[in-house]
Structure formats: structure tokens, C-alpha cells
């Protein structure tokens, strides 16, 4: 079977996963010391930013990038451990609101110094300008409309 031409570009999704893993290797010891998984930390961090109003579970799943069924089980465990509290919406019983408890906020606050220190180390390693550039590039990539990459590929194919 003849081989196809090699890819012209590096595997960006894989590189982004590897970069995420490289960052998380430095964070996990602090998370584990507080009994948290990566996903539980994402939930607490998002809820910390919405401490007053809480979030609907769907919003929380979207902002923490956790699938709904996985989030449901995780919230049950976090509620059992006293980190979050859930309440049915008064307007719609099918919806639930989630808040970090005082204990959950205390854990998040305790981790914030360690996490901020790691960001400072990253800024020192990359330099503040390059870190800012990295954030800007990632924001731009995230903001791409879903069809933008497909349209660009179609245009490139039509030119060939």
C-alpha cells in the first residue's frame, strides 16, 4: 500500500495536551496534598469566581470543561466531602445551582498561593512578554468560530 504524503504541520492538538500535562505535573502535588483531582480543582476554581451567585450545573460543566455525567458524580463526592453544596432551582426543578462551601473556598484560597507561585515561575521562565503573547494566541485560537478552520482547509484544497 503506498504511503501518503507526510503531514505538513505538527500535531497541534497533541502539543496542547502535552503542554497541559507539563503544567499539571507541577500542580498535582499541591492538589493531591489537599485531596483534589485536576477536575475537582477546576470546579473549585470556577466556583470561587462565582462564589456569591453559584452556577447552574450546565454552566459549571461548560466553564470547567467537564462532561455533564462526569460532573454529576464528582459533585456528589465533593458535596459528601463538604466542598460544594447543591440546591434545586426555585424556578425550574430540573436545574440545580452549585456553590463552593466555606470549606471549599478555604481549600481554593489555600491553593491559590501555590498556583500563583507557579504562574510567577512560568512568567520568569518564558518572560512576561512571551507569557502574555501565549495567552493572546490561546485566546485567539479559542475564539475561532467552529467553521473557520474547516473553511480555511477547503480554500486551501481549492487552490491546489
N, C-alpha and C positions, 0 to 999 in steps of 0.2 A: 504494500500500500504506500503510495507516495506521501511524503511528508508535506504538510502545508508550510507556508512561509512563517518565519518566527514572528512573534508579536513585536510591534514597533515600539510599544511603551511598556514600562514596568507595571507590575500588578498593583495599582494604587489601592484598591480595597484591602489587599493583603498587607501592604505597607502601613496603612492606617491602623489595622488590627495589631500589627507588630509594635507600632508606636504606642498604642493604648496599653499593650501589655508591658512595655518598657516602663511607662509611667506608673502603672498599677503595682509593679514589683516593689516600688519604693513606698507605696501607700499601704499595701496589705498588712505589714506588721503592725502598724498603728490601728488599722481597722480590726484586726484579729484580737489585739490587746483589749479592745472594747467589745469583743464578741460579735462584730458585724461582718457580714459578707459585703462584697462590692456593691451588690444590688441594694442591700439594706442601707448602705451609706448614701447611695443615690437618692433613695426615698427620703431619708432624714434630711439630706441637704436641700432637696426640693421643698419639703415641708417646712424647713427652717425659714426659707424665703417667703413662705405663706403662713407664718405662724398665727396671725390674727384670724384669718378667714378660713383656713384649711383649704382643701381641694377636693373636688369630686374624684372618685376613683379613676374615671376615664381620663381626666386631666392629669392626674398623677402618673398614670401609666404612660401617657404621651410624653410628659416632661422628663420622666425618669428613664424613658426608653426601656420599658419592661412590658411584656405581653400581659394582657388582662388576666388570663388564667393563672399565670405565674405570680402576678401581683396579689391576687386574692389569697393564695396560700401564704405568701410572705407576710401580708398584713395580719393574717390570723396569728402567725408566730410572733410578729412584732407587738401585736396587741397583748398576747399572752405574757410577753416579756416586759410589758409596761412602757414601751417606746412610742406607741401610737394609740389613738383612740378613734373609733369609728361611730358614726351616727347616721341613721336614715334621714334623708332629706324630708323636710316638712312638706315641701311642695310636690314631691314625687317619690313615693316609697320604693321605687325601683332603683333610685340613686342613693349613694352613700357619700358622706363627707368624711374626710380623714384629716386629723391634726396630729402633730407631734405632741406628746405629753411633756410635762416639765422635765421628766427624766430623759426623754428622747432629746429634748433641746439641750439639756445639760451634757449628754453624750456628744451631740453635734458640736456644741461650743467647745468641749474639751478636745475634740479632734481638730477644730479649726486652726489652732496654733500650729499643730504639726503639719497640716495640709498647706497652710500659708507659708511655712518654712520651706516646704518642698517646692512651692512656686518660686520663692525667692532664689533657691538653689538653681532652678531651671533658668530663671532670668540671668543669674550670674554666669551660668554655663553658655547659654545661647547669646546673651546680651539682650538688654531691654528692647532695642530696636528690632532685632530678629524675632523675639518673642511676640512683640506687637504685630509684626508682619505675619507671623504664623497664625495668630488669632484672626487677623484680617482675611488671610487666604482661606482658612477653615470656615469663617462666617460666609465668605463669598461662595464657597463650594456648597455649604448647607443651604444657602438661599437660592441656588439654581432651581428653576422650575423643573418638575419631573420630566418634562418632554424635551428640555433644552439639549441634553446630551444625545438623545435619540435623533433629534433634528440635525445636530451637527454631524453625526455619523452618516446620516442619509445624504447630506450635502456633500460630504467628502466622497462617498461612493459614487454620486452622480458626476463628480468632476473626473473621476478615474475613467 
